[in-house]
């Protein structure tokens, strides 16, 4: 396993507070949050990373908020796809094939809901 390399930086008190809030919410250390952020940023295509830096230098706060909302939507969309994939693995296709009417589907959904409660 390669050795870790320590990289230090300074941030504003406001950014440090935001990092600490995320760390607390995610039950992670400050270093873990920063490491994760760096891993995500450096995994982006170079052009995307350049555009983010340009936006921070030339864009407005509104421009940045729009970008962050778009990124959040992309993450949520990906999380939804992962959930769909996991759910698909649990579906009993033979059981689904027995459902012929809308009433069959509704009754099956009610039964599944009762099992999960």
N, C-alpha and C positions, 0 to 999 in steps of 0.2 A: 504494500500500500504506500503510495507516495506521501511524503511529508506535507503537512499543511504549511502554507506561507501566510504570515501575518501581514495584513495590509491595513494601515491606519489612515483615518481621514477625520476631518472635523466637519460638523454640521451645525446648523443654527439650533438654538434652544427649542424652537417650534418643531423642527424636524425630529429632533431627539425625542420630544414628547410624543409625536405621532408614532415613531418607532416603538416607544415604550407602550403606547396604547395597543398597537397591533400585537406586540409580544404578549401582553397581558391577555388580550382576547383569544389569542391562539395558544396560550399556555406554552410559549416558547421563550427562549432567551433573546436578548437584544441581538446578539451575534448571529443567532439562527435566522432571525427576520432579515437582517442585512445580507447574510449569505444567500438566502432564498431570493431576495430582490436582485442581487448581482447575477445569480444563476439565470433568472428569467431574462434580465436585460441582455446579458451576453449571449443568450441562445437565440435572440432575435436576428433576423437577417440584417446585415450591415446597413442597408438602405433604410430599413425601418428605424434602426437605432439613430441614424443620422437625422431622420425626420423628427424624431422625438427631441433630440438636442436642439435642432433648429426651432422647433415649436417653443421650447423653453426659453430660447434667446429672443425670438421675434414675435411669438404669439401672445395673445392676451390670456388673462385668467379664464375667460369664457372659452377660448379655444382649447385650453388645457382641460377644462372640465368636460367638454364634449369628447375629447380624446379618451379621458379616463373612463367616462361612461361607456364609450364604445368598447374599450378593452374589457371592462367588467361584463358587458353583455357577451363578448366572445368567450370569456371564461365560464359564464353561466351556461351558455349554449354547449360548450364542451362537457361540462359537468352533467348536463341533461343527457347528452349522447352516451356518456359512460353509464349513467343510470339505466337508460334504455337497454344498453348492451347487457348489463348485469341482470335486468329483469327478464330479458329474452331467454337467458340461460335457465330460468326457473319455470318457464311456461311448459305445461304438459300438452303437447300438440294433439295427442290422442283425445284428451278431454275436450279441447277446443273443437275438434272435429265432430263431437257429439252435440254441440250446441247448434240447433237448427233454426230456432225462432228468436225474435227479439226478447220474448218472455224468458226463454232459456238463458239468454245472456244476462238479463237483469237478475234473475234468480241466482245465477252463478256468482255475479258480482256481490250480491247481498250476502251469500254464503261465505265468500272470501273475506268480506269486510267483518263479518261476525267472528271468523277464525282469528283475525289479526287484533281484535280488541281484547 
